[in-house]
Amino acid sequence: MAKKHNWLVYALITMVTWGIWGAFSSTPDYPSTLTYVVWAISMIPCALVALANIKFKLDMRPKSVILSMGVGLLGAGGQLVLFEALKHGPAYLIFPLISVAPIVTVILSTIFLKERVSKLGILGIVLAFVALICFSLSSKSDEIAKDNLWILLASLVFICWGTQAFVMKLANNHTPDAESVFVYMAISAVLLIPVALVMTDFSQPINTSFNGPYLTFCIQILNAIGAFALVYANRYGKAMIIAPLADACAPVITTAISLMLYAHVPGIAQILGIVSAITCVLIFSRE
């Protein structure tokens, strides 16, 4: 496969791992804040693989460190803010808002990185957002917002995650290897573990059996692997394409697994989302 298509291979790895992760992420009986802790720990094995790939010669130039740490803090920080947002508002309102965060990536990449795509590529981006919106609309809930603070918090997550993909591209542009970027992302995630612990309500019973922290680790490491592949995807491809592609197509995998395991029948919105996402992948394979 030509080198210019390497980004698509890595993006597909992200899609598959995140899709499987999404299908099973709610399975463990474990608090969400402690799930963050397990996720941060699951980043460590991938970081060690990354270090081994570069023979433990980590890029320590200030600009590379700052940008790479920024990628990690934006992603991990957004995750922690999301936990807080879900305490104040319903998931069915919050997730549709943050799911279109790649629009921030597209705007920033167009303005500052001067990224351009063909007319066919633009159609692919549009289809990616159609898929995102369709999967968001297919989520229903009877939850009621406790107050309006969720709007501010969800908007903050939206900005953090949309900016993260843009900064990831910047970090890749200024760092000689993608591995260093990921290692600093892992360090950032681990540094925020104390914040997650403070946010945890330890007065409630916490499951310590296999289907608690151990099953959570098995599932969360898929997220870490997907994040690792995403760094490579951004190194070889355009951020304005990769961000909507990864976020739009992972739910297709999640829906397919749910259909097989949980007899979940996709609705009209999900079917439209699946068709849009698959078409999007086919378009970007030619981009």
N, C-alpha and C positions, 0 to 999 in steps of 0.2 A: 504494500500500500504506500502511496506517495506520502512524503513527510507532511505535506500541507493538509492531509486528511487525518493526521495523528490526533488532532484536537477532537475529531468526531468520535474516535475510538474511546478516548478518555471520557468524553461527555456521555457516551453510551454506558460506560462502566458506572458512572455516577448515577445515571438514570435507573439502571438495574438495581444497584445496591440500595439507593434511596427508595425505590419502589417496593422492594422486599421489606426494608426497614419500616416504611409507612404501613404496610399491611399488618405487621406484628408489633408495632411500637406501643399499642395500647394493651397488649396481652399481659405483661407482668403486673402484679399487684404491688406497686411501689410508688412512693410520693414523687411528684414531678421534679421537685428541687433536688432530691437525691438521685433521680434519673440523670440530671445534669452532671452531678458529681461522677457517676459511673461513666457517662459519655466522655467527660474530660479525661478520665483515667484510660478509657479505650483509645484515646488519641495517642497515648504513649507508645504502644507497640508499633503503630504506623510511623511514629516519629523516629523510632529506633531503626526501622527499615530504611527510612529516608536518610538518616545519618550514615548508615552502612553503605548506601548507594553512592554517597559522596566521600566515603572513606573518613568520615567524622571530621571533615574539613568544613565546618560551618562558616558561612559568610557572616562576618562580624562588623562589616562597615556600617557606620551609624545610619545612613539613609536606608540601607537594606533592612536593618533591624527595626527601625521606626515604622517603615511601610508594612513589613511582615507582621509585626506586633499589632499594628493597626487593623490588619485583616482579621486577626484572631479576636481582638477585643470587640470589634464591630459585630462579628458573628456570635461570639459567646455572650457578650453584653446584651445583644438583642434577644437571645434566648432567655436570659434571666428577666428581662423586662416583660417578655411574653408571659412568663409564669405569673407575674404581678398583674398584668392586664386581664388575664383569665379569672382573677379573683374579683374583678369589678364589672366585667361584662361577659356576654355570651359568646361562645366559640363561633357560632354561626354568623356573627357579625364581625368578629375580629379576624378570622382566617381569610375571608374574602378580601379584606383590606390589605393584609400583608402579603397575600399570594401574588399580587401584581407588583411587588417590589422591583422586579426586573425592569420596569419602566424607568425607574431612577437610573439603573445601570445603562440603559439605552441612551437616555438623555445626556448623562455625564460622559459616556464614551464618544458620543457624537460631537459634543462641544469641546472636550479637552483632549481626547485621543485622536480626533479627526477620523474615526473609523467610518468606513462606508461599505455598503453592501449593494449587490445588484438588485434590480427590480424583483427578481425571483426571490432573493434573500429577504427583501422587505415583506413579501407575501408570507414567507416562512415565519417571520417575527410576528406578523399580524395573527397568523394561525396559532402561534404559541400562546398569545394572549387570549385568543378565543377559547383555547383549551383550558387555560387557567380560570377564566370566568365561568366556563361551563362546570368545571369540577367544584368551584366555589358555590355556585347556585344549587348544585345537587345536594349540598349539606343542609340538613334541616335540624332544628332544635327548638325546644319549648323554653329554653332558658330566658330569663329576664335580666336586663342590665340593672345592677345595683345603683350605679351612678354614672356620670359622664366621664369619669377619669379614664375609663378604658379607651376612649377616643384618642386622648393625648398619648397614652402608653402604646396603643397599637400603631399610631402614626410614627412614634419614635422607633418601633421595631421595623416598620416599613422603610424608614429612612436608613436605619443601620444596615439592614440586609441588602437594600438596593445599592447602597454606597460600598458595601463590602466587596461585591464582585468587581466594581470599578477599581478599588484600591488593590485588589488581588492582581489585576492586570498591570497596574503601576508597579507593584512589588516585583512581578515577574520581569518587567522591563528593566528594572534596576538591579536585579539580583542574578548572578551567573547561573544559578540552578534553582529549579522549582522545589527541590528538597529542603533547602534552607527556609523558604517561605513557609512550608508546611510545619517545620520544626518550631518556628516562632509562633505559628498559629496554635500548636499544641501547648506551648509554654503559656500563652495567653489564657487558654481554656483552663489550665491547671491553676493559674494565679487567681481565678475567680471562684474557685471551689469554696473558700471561706465565706464568700458572699452568699452562695447557695445554701451553705450550712446554716447561716444566720436566718435565712428565709424559711427554713424548715421548721415545721411544728412538731417537735419531738415529744409533745404531750400525747400525741396520737399513736396508736399501735403501729409498729413498722415491721413489715414482713421480712424476715431474715432467712427464709427457706430458699430452695433453689429457684422457685418462680418469683423471687424478689430480686435481689441484687445480681445473682448469677445469670438468670435468664435475661435480665436487663442488659448485662454486659454483652452477652451473645448477640443481642439485637442492636445495641448501640454501636458495636464495632463496625457494623455495616455502614452506619452513618459516617464513621471516621474514614473508612476505606473510600466511600463516595467523595468525601471532602478532599482526600489525598488525590484522587483521580481528577477532581475539579481543578486543582492547582495546575496539573499538567495540561488540562484542556485550555485553561486561560493562557498558558505559556505559548501554545501553538495556534490558538484561534482568537477570534474577536469576542470581547466581553459582551458586546451588545447582541451577539447571537447565542453565545453559550448560556448566559443567565436565563433567558426565557425558555431555551430549549430544555435545560436540565429541570427547571421548575415545572414546566408544562407536561413533560412526558413521563416523569416518575409516577404520577398518579395513574397512568395507564397500567403500569405493572401492578400497582396496589389494587386497582379495580379488578384486574385479571385474577390475582391471587384470591381476593375476596370472593369472586364469583365461583372459584373452584372449591375453596375451603369452607366458606360460610354461606353458600347458596345465595349469594347477594346478586340480585338481578339489576343491572345498570338501568337507570332511567334515561329519558330522552336527552337530558342535558349531558349526562355522562357519556352516552353513545356519541353525541356530537363532539364532545371533548376528545374522546378516543380517536375518532376519525381525523379531527384537526391536528392532534398531536402526531399521529403516524404520518400524515401528509407533511407536517412540519419537518420530521426527521428525514423523509425522502428528499425534500427540497434542500435541506442543509447538507445532505450527503453530496450534493452537486455544487455546493457553494465554494 
